[in-house]
Amino acid sequence: MPASTTPVTSTTPVTSTASATFADKPTLVGERVLLRPVRPEEDLPMLRVMINDPDVLRYTSDSYTPEPPEWDEAMERRVVDWYTTRNDRTDRLDLIVVDRATGRGVGEVVLNEWDEPNRACNLRIAIGPDGRDRGLGTEAVRLLTDHALRTLGLNRVSLSVYAFNARARRAYEKAGFKVEGVRRQVLRYADEWIDDVDMAALADHWA
């Protein structure tokens, strides 16, 4: 499917009605990152590192995962099969985060859980060790949220972040997300209960 290219800066006003769907798989260009559709075979080495990274497991898993899963032939096949179908999905948008300084993929950012009648969706992001602490995740979140609210005409993009992931919460706040509430004790991590912080960006507050 052909990809479109959208620059990081836009003077397009936030639309009041949806103007596109997740069937379009764009390439979004920012100052430091480029977001592009998945290329499963090319991206596999990066995906392997990201999926097995302790921080990614800690902050994105819905259950305590003290050890990364064994990466065997069956695991690799499942990963390739999953990412091979991402560009065919019309109900979600999966993009690879590319570090423009190196040209290498460093993570993924996704719009999913599309609620079409209410013009809303969820956002999630995972950044591997090569992409951290340089603002790449913040810019990736801002780019994709801007695409959702301006180009797709959505009204609301939401996400959740575990309370012990202060770095991610700061990144989301810098990107323009606001805290809406806390769901208490949603994750049992080792011997602790961890809260989940709900955040969102809304079209009429998006600059």
Steps between C-alpha positions, in 0.01 A plus 500: 500500500651838405607720788441871527745739660392762753741761643542559871361853487145565384276802473200278433228569760370213707207363301154452647420185304705196406672544164696176467529151642773277632518333159746772397854417616688831495862591547524785752819706507621691803824671599656197664271211415325358198194279545445250220303181431642171622750306287495164684821339375702823514367594844535154657845557663375818669172336601690212659705741713195707592276208592770348721605827665446497881362856506253429219384186681469685829307798373278349229408151624162447668654245737829470687765361259830459685669323209464567126328226301725252326571617147485179301390420146133483600522838676665659199233362269224641721664843503548502122143381443362771731693786342440373145127566545533850653488689171182319393300599805241772447407532870842600635824671399838347589810702413871445558689781675819572304786707640574743216859546620581134435221385268432207732174394660493542878141410592135508402202729559141385449147635478253226591171434680325721245160620618363631171163640620672704771802592285745366758788257520780380725871567451786285616875519443804284569853630456801268512831582672649673192228763495475622858587823679517715185140612467423257219204346678350839582523612141358170372199533732443861396528417128254214511256681727506799267427267209208346690342830600569707189513258208270224621263744666487315831386683812686306767821297530550324832769290663596357835836485673606308810565729796858377537584608142575865576712545186212403271252717687727804457532422130122481458452827685759669278316363198176663615315232698316583823439274800133404536508255788664206672392138502633360822698178537454361150837323479658262748871560443711263711375583853348838420171630366544756222244764397416587140478868399248587228590787265349650186536768233187670363451670166367828639804536728760389245752759385 
